[in-house]
């Protein structure tokens, strides 16, 4: 039988093949050429398959499929893992979408987690796409071999040896394979395309949006209501704070203390320090708790005037006010100036009386009316008659305790808080044990030492004028209701709220940037996952292609598979230099099949050729050439493509940098609408498409470099087998290729592999590059000072107070701040008095640029004024203390401690010296304090004595027993007024201080303004009588403020000479706060500065200042800095890698055509000694990579033109090739043939190792 007939009539037995693998380890490692042992003489049982056609009478025995070589990524377990992964993702996405809808977005507590959610989906799908690319590649690589094992005869060349599914673009492969119904290729390629689209879509899976969310967190409730049954009778001590606060709120525009509204009081609460969330500006804090509500609503009343009667020296009458629920009667004068109260005669009258056993308020107004009732009155000691019209109301109080939900937040653009109290459904009302409504009203009507309720009502309107507004009963009713409610609530807070911290659950509601799952992206991704599930399940069902005994990826691997295909290789011999279309025409003259067969008693794998329907084609040696062949360079290897690969990332880097700079300078790239899906998808997907495009460009460049690398090494010559015929880098992942190429010093492949390793991160990073968020715009503006400090208020060395006749009760402000913890009045903060300012630009000019209604923050550096005591302690031995008149009257002197050149302080006035000579105030155990000052000469505006000389003094001590004191602290001070620069943040449009960014002093700018001291000695009316204990009742108001007031400390910590410095710190803060309010009240001059009232204005203080206005400018597209730098870094790295890869490898003059099909590879090696039995003996096609390496080692391979006889052949041989390029060797005549092939010559291993070419390995 001829050899060709043997190739056609063949028998196969894989069990013989299996027996060969067990003997592989017996090969000799030192042999130059390794042999595989012979097959058993008696093969085991065979699996017969009947073949149709001309050869149907012959039984072809095919091996079990699980004995063939199968790549890792095509194994059933690997495909099953992909299927499970796709199922999990298909289940997770709906869960995320449901959570996003249910929870109003996915919580992102910090930036790191937010970036994780943003980058996560893209990273997952990118990683899957990378892994699936290996599945796709292996299916495309093995499909031509699969077609040659269809077991129904021979197949055409176009679907077997000429079929190239490796090098074309994926879209071409998908179209071609689907048209030919090659589903094992079409389905994996389709899955790869789907995954690429999913990577792009995943960048827009989550959308960052602003939404309102509520979270249950731990709250710290700081107080609770007393349940001890405390009674508010006449013996219960109540401070002046409630009425003073009511007056301050109604008239001085002061804020209510935290924990109160006009009609409610509740325990203060805040986010616990142990809570999972931290308090942020703008948060709404909510908690259910007991709330006390006190209200005094007014109702119009009918008025009945009784008959007038004369009672020296006035006419009086009984007045009865009647409502459906109540009746009040009061005797009063109705005519002339005798009607009314306080300093508002003839306007209104107010009184109290019991109404349904509850103390209520009656009020009546009077207006002149010619048609009114005639009323007699006495004027200038004679009777007069006037006609008046009267209106009246009855205001009946009520209070209760009930369960309510309290919510509060900072008001944007102001320094105050906004409180909302709502009833809890089903809550019942009760009262505080021991507290009745009448007792509460009696407490309100006790009045205070500083202002009474009536004067408070009067001065709740324009000060210094008769408040005619109160003749309006509607307005009067609102004032009565407000004043009573505020005062009553403050009484309850003072007497019935006690410190008792508790940890409870509450709610924090805030506007938060949260991630939402986009519906469109979710829908497409879910649909594509369903497709991937179907594709993967189909591939598992169709079973992977087990078609070859080893990998055909390398030149050596393909040669091993073709080594026993003698007819086929003879059929492909001498075709190396023909044109591509001629090669295809020649191959189409035959049909092909691959299988195991018995050859000379051995099981071998071979490609078989059929002459059935043979057509006349090119025969070996029929093509002659007188010119070199045209070298093959694919589009991806062209100079133009390589320029695009290098330049495109650079252009993206520049574009990203320009956009980032615009984003930083303008608060965003461009203004966008959060509700516009078109804009949202544009900035989400366009960058992702660019990054995928760059990655695909690098993929194609990497494919070309990896494809050419073994042939390029062969072309150069002198490389080992691992770098030439055994080099297979297309079938490995980027990380494997990177490690292998670095190890073998293949820099072009190493560089491009490094770029490929980084490439997938581009899409991941760009998924978090842009976001739509509320942005703040910064605008440079100029503010002008609208007030100055008037030095005429500094007289006799101290800051004088206004005349009492001009008083508008504003002097209660320091006391409210220090002892009632009220907020600072406008243009003051802590110890600083700030100049008033306004925008210098015309508001109309800025109206279009600044959204005033939404609020903003104006940051400016202003010159603030503060007082500084500059105190030093007086040594204990220089302090003289005596007791005058009685044993409890303190006399103190520090003359010995004052330098000789300094004026002496005036006598010390101690807090116990206010009683009469016979009054015994101090008792053993009581505390006392003293004050002294230097009296400057009359008309002295600002003193100018040595700064080392004291001008004031303070002392604090305790009466241990009669005639004996203890723990006395004495201070000498030289107070001055200082000016310093302070960074101020003002909210717009109110110009209140931003409570979240308090003023920040620049201590290096301190300079003295006035050498004067604030007047506190006679300022006791500035404080509330906030008494806390009998032993401290005798202390002055400012000393009690230091102990019990704002940031107070226990008295024990500031007593004694050793604690004098701490006493100085506390007094300094108290008096500095006082001085700031005094400056604000009395020393501020307003335009016009040339007014007679504004004498001695400090002109240098009237200035303009540069400021920065930050305000919300809607939503803008912003570019994240971290993502920008990462993207630029990765693109730069990839660009450098591409330049290195392109410079280290040349594709010119390497290959005559594409080597990716079986036919082209076979044409390169046909007729070569690489296919000889000496190099690749029978059964070498079943060898492992390690065994094949031993078989191929001992030979050196190179690619060039070799002169054999009268012919030049392009191939591999030992040593240096004869001619590298055919142009270097002119042909003798036109009949000389040029053959393109790969040739090999054997070398002994030792000789090869000693070769000078070893350096290239």
Beta strands, then each sheet from edge to edge (+ up, - down):
strand 1: 48-50
strand 2: 59-61
strand 3: 155-156
strand 4: 206-225
strand 5: 264-266
strand 6: 269-271
strand 7: 284-305
strand 8: 309-311
strand 9: 314-323
strand 10: 326-332
strand 11: 348-355
strand 12: 358-379
strand 13: 382-410
strand 14: 417-423
strand 15: 497-517
strand 16: 591-599
strand 17: 602-610
strand 18: 670-671
strand 19: 770-785
strand 20: 787-789
strand 21: 794-795
strand 22: 798-799
strand 23: 828-829
strand 24: 832-833
strand 25: 837-839
strand 26: 856-868
strand 27: 871-873
strand 28: 880-883
strand 29: 890-893
strand 30: 909-910
strand 31: 927-933
strand 32: 952-961
strand 33: 964-973
strand 34: 976-988
strand 35: 992-993
strand 36: 1000-1001
strand 37: 1007-1010
strand 38: 1013-1014
strand 39: 1084-1086
strand 40: 1104-1119
strand 41: 1200-1204
strand 42: 1207-1211
strand 43: 1234-1236
sheet 1: 1+ 2-
sheet 2: 3+ 16- 17+
sheet 3: 5+ 7- 15+ 4- 6+
sheet 4: 5+ 7- 9+ 8-
sheet 5: 5+ 7- 13+ 12- 11+
sheet 6: 5+ 7- 9+ 10-
sheet 7: 5+ 7- 13+ 14-
sheet 8: 18+ 40- 19+ 25-
sheet 9: 18+ 40- 26+ 34- 35+
sheet 10: 18+ 40- 26+ 34- 36+
sheet 11: 18+ 40- 26+ 34- 37+
sheet 12: 20+ 39-
sheet 13: 21+ 22- 38-
sheet 14: 23+ 24-
sheet 15: 27+ 33- 32+ 31- 30+
sheet 16: 28+ 29-
sheet 17: 41+ 42- 43-
end
